[in-house]
């Protein structure tokens, strides 16, 4: 089954591609990020500052090949 929609309370796996839905917390809205690790509902992402940080899954949606902003 194809993963789609917001990641909140969904089965996110390591190495999934996700799209930020916020420009807060050193993220860029509509930018694609790689999930490095998953810890319950927290995703470890390499943010815009080049730092690995944990973020709540609710701030992301699954990437499904759509065109997104850089």
Buried (B, 14 or more C-beta within 10 A) or exposed (E): EEBEEBBBEBEBEEEBBBBBBEEEEEBBEBBBBBBBEBEEBBBBBEBBEEEEBEBEBEBBBBBEEEEEEE
